[in-house]
Amino acid sequence: MGLQGVLVLTAALFVLLLPSALTAAAPETATEDGAPPAGAQANQNQAADDQANKASDENNSPGYAWSANRSGSRITLRGAVPSEEDRQTALGMVKAHFPDFAVEEKVEVVESGPPREQWLAAVSFGLQQLAQMTKGKVRLTDRGLTVTGQAANADQYGKIKKALAGPLPAGLTLTGDGVRPPVANPFVFEADLGPNALSLAGSVPSEDARKTVRDLSRQLFARPGLDDRLEVASGARRTGTRLLPRPCARCRGSRPARSR
């Protein structure tokens, strides 16, 4: 293997051994090619959603609550609204964001709610985040907003996280952020060291991991340019205690590197 190939694989190993990658992937039995068994990632994500929603319900109850849950092509609305007019307005917002979805509504008018304009602004903000997910839930209480679920793609994940970081609508507090990046299957990281630049592509488990990779790349490789095309994603795979990097195209035919 040439020196260039050694450096590429070394970079991949550094990334795959990041602690964030280990914590992002739960221990599970893998198939022979190193990928998680079918349905394992979906089950793990569903369990995370259930736990986050349960925690949200426990932390925010009792209290004035309204929620919208997105599952498949269905939106489920539950809880309380300040008035019948507000119920109709919120329902109109839902249909505007999800025009082709079936809507199941079980809400009741409870007049002791928050100020009308403040409540409607919070509902609108929550639905904007839900519209950028493949599945998820927004829950609004008199204490604040909790958002959980999975973003549709890396771009929308970034937009959701930016929106939740603020500024929020007047009077709204974020009480929970359980939004996950989209699943990458396969979850692959690639580094290509050229004459004048190091190119990074593929997936990383978090923005912190991405920053660590960039910083490490600048320390290890003295090159004028760094081409960063990394995207945050769920689905970092793990096989026992070994993580398997994907060799670069120019290194194929060489023995795969393994972490111990």
C-alpha positions in Angstrom: 0.0 0.0 0.0 1.4 3.4 -0.9 2.0 6.1 1.7 -1.0 8.0 0.4 -3.3 5.0 1.0 -1.8 4.5 4.5 -2.7 8.1 5.4 -6.2 7.8 4.1 -6.9 4.7 6.1 -5.3 6.2 9.2 -7.6 9.2 8.9 -10.6 6.8 8.6 -9.5 4.9 11.7 -9.2 8.1 13.8 -12.7 9.1 12.9 -14.3 5.7 13.5 -12.6 5.4 16.9 -14.1 8.7 18.1 -16.0 8.3 21.3 -19.0 9.9 19.8 -19.2 7.3 17.2 -19.1 4.6 19.8 -21.9 6.2 21.9 -24.0 6.8 18.8 -24.1 3.1 17.9 -25.6 0.8 20.5 -24.1 -2.7 20.9 -25.8 -5.2 18.7 -25.1 -8.4 16.8 -23.9 -7.6 13.3 -24.1 -9.4 10.0 -21.1 -10.8 8.3 -20.5 -7.6 6.3 -20.5 -5.5 9.5 -23.9 -3.9 9.0 -26.6 -3.9 11.8 -29.2 -6.6 11.4 -32.4 -5.6 9.5 -34.7 -3.5 11.6 -32.2 -3.0 14.4 -31.7 0.7 13.7 -35.4 1.3 13.3 -36.1 -0.4 16.6 -33.4 1.6 18.4 -34.8 4.9 17.0 -38.3 3.9 18.0 -37.2 3.1 21.5 -35.4 6.5 21.7 -38.6 8.3 20.6 -40.7 6.4 23.1 -38.4 7.2 25.9 -38.1 10.9 25.0 -41.9 11.2 24.7 -42.5 9.4 28.0 -39.9 11.7 29.7 -41.6 14.7 28.1 -45.1 13.6 29.4 -43.8 13.0 32.9 -41.8 16.3 33.1 -44.6 18.5 31.7 -47.6 17.0 33.4 -49.9 18.0 34.8 -50.4 21.2 32.8 -51.8 22.8 29.7 -50.7 20.6 26.8 -51.2 20.2 23.1 -49.3 17.8 20.8 -48.9 16.8 17.2 -47.5 13.5 16.3 -46.3 12.5 12.8 -46.3 8.9 11.8 -46.3 7.7 8.2 -48.8 9.8 6.4 -50.9 10.6 9.5 -50.9 13.5 11.9 -52.4 12.9 15.3 -53.5 15.9 17.4 -54.1 15.6 21.2 -54.6 17.9 24.2 -56.1 21.3 24.8 -56.6 24.5 22.8 -57.5 28.0 24.2 -60.7 28.4 22.1 -62.7 26.9 19.2 -61.4 29.6 17.0 -57.8 28.6 17.9 -58.6 24.9 17.3 -59.7 25.8 13.8 -56.6 28.0 13.2 -54.2 25.3 14.5 -56.0 22.7 12.3 -55.6 25.0 9.3 -51.8 25.2 10.1 -51.5 21.4 10.2 -53.3 21.0 6.9 -51.1 23.7 5.3 -47.9 22.0 6.4 -49.2 18.5 5.7 -51.7 18.8 2.8 -51.8 15.2 1.8 -51.9 13.7 5.3 -54.8 12.2 7.2 -55.4 14.2 10.4 -56.8 12.6 13.5 -57.9 15.2 16.0 -58.9 14.7 19.6 -58.5 18.0 21.3 -60.7 20.0 23.7 -61.2 23.7 24.4 -59.7 24.7 27.8 -60.0 28.5 28.3 -57.4 28.7 31.0 -54.6 28.4 28.4 -51.8 30.8 27.6 -52.3 34.1 25.6 -53.8 33.3 22.2 -51.2 34.9 20.0 -48.4 33.4 22.0 -49.9 29.9 21.8 -50.5 30.1 18.1 -47.0 31.3 17.4 -45.6 28.3 19.4 -47.9 25.9 17.5 -46.7 27.3 14.2 -43.1 27.0 15.2 -43.5 23.4 16.4 -45.2 22.4 13.1 -42.5 24.0 11.1 -40.0 21.6 12.8 -42.3 18.6 12.4 -42.7 19.2 8.7 -38.9 18.7 8.3 -39.0 15.2 9.9 -39.9 11.8 8.6 -41.5 11.0 11.9 -41.7 12.8 15.2 -43.7 14.7 17.8 -44.0 18.2 19.1 -45.5 18.8 22.5 -46.5 22.2 23.8 -47.3 22.8 27.4 -47.5 25.8 29.7 -43.8 25.1 30.5 -42.5 25.0 27.0 -42.0 23.0 23.8 -40.5 19.5 23.4 -39.5 18.3 19.9 -38.5 14.7 19.2 -38.1 12.6 16.0 -35.9 12.1 13.0 -35.0 14.7 10.4 -35.8 13.9 6.8 -32.2 14.7 5.6 -29.0 16.3 6.7 -30.0 19.8 5.4 -33.3 19.8 7.3 -31.6 18.4 10.4 -29.3 21.4 10.4 -32.3 23.8 9.9 -34.2 22.2 12.8 -31.2 22.4 15.2 -30.6 26.0 14.2 -34.2 26.9 14.8 -34.3 25.2 18.2 -31.1 27.0 19.2 -33.1 30.3 18.9 -34.3 32.9 18.9 -37.6 31.2 19.7 -41.1 32.8 19.4 -41.9 35.3 22.2 -42.6 33.6 25.5 -41.6 30.1 24.3 -39.0 27.9 26.1 -37.5 24.8 24.7 -38.0 22.1 27.3 -36.7 19.2 25.2 -34.7 18.5 22.0 -34.8 14.8 20.9 -34.3 15.4 17.2 -32.0 12.9 15.5 -30.2 13.2 12.2 -31.3 10.9 9.3 -30.1 7.4 9.1 -27.2 6.7 6.7 -27.1 3.2 5.3 -24.4 2.3 4.9 -22.7 4.6 7.4 -19.5 5.4 5.6 -16.6 7.8 6.2 -14.1 8.5 3.4 -10.9 10.6 3.4 -8.9 11.2 0.2 -5.5 12.9 0.4 -4.6 14.6 -2.8 -1.5 16.7 -3.8 -3.0 20.0 -2.5 -6.0 19.1 -0.4 -7.6 16.6 1.9 -11.2 15.7 0.9 -13.6 14.4 3.6 -16.9 12.8 2.6 -19.6 10.6 4.1 -21.2 10.5 7.5 -20.3 11.5 11.1 -22.4 10.8 14.2 -22.6 14.4 15.4 -21.5 18.0 14.8 -19.0 17.6 17.6 -17.5 14.6 15.8 -17.4 16.7 12.6 -15.5 19.4 14.3 -13.1 16.9 15.8 -12.4 15.4 12.4 -11.7 18.8 10.8 -9.4 19.8 13.7 -7.6 16.4 13.6 -7.3 16.6 9.8 -5.5 20.0 10.0 -3.1 18.6 12.6 -2.3 15.4 10.7 -2.1 16.6 7.1 -0.3 19.8 6.2 -2.2 20.7 3.0 -3.5 24.1 1.7 -7.1 22.9 1.3 -9.7 20.9 3.3 -12.7 19.9 1.3 -15.4 19.0 3.9 -18.5 17.3 2.5 -19.3 15.4 5.7 -23.0 15.1 6.8 -24.3 14.3 10.3 -26.2 11.0 10.3 -27.5 8.2 12.6 -26.6 4.6 12.0 -22.9 4.4 13.0 -22.2 0.7 12.9 -20.4 -1.5 15.3 -19.3 -5.1 15.3 -18.4 -6.4 18.7 -15.4 -4.3 19.8 -14.2 -3.6 16.2 -15.2 -0.8 13.9 -14.7 -1.4 10.2 -13.6 1.5 8.0 -14.4 1.5 4.2 -11.1 1.5 2.2 -10.7 4.2 -0.4 -10.9 3.2 -4.1 -7.2 3.6 -4.7 -6.4 1.3 -1.7 -8.5 -1.7 -2.8 -6.7 -4.9 -3.0 -4.9 -4.2 0.2 -5.7 -5.9 3.5 -8.4 -4.0 5.4 -7.3 -2.1 8.5 -8.9 -3.0 11.8 -9.0 -1.2 15.1 -8.1 -3.3 18.1 
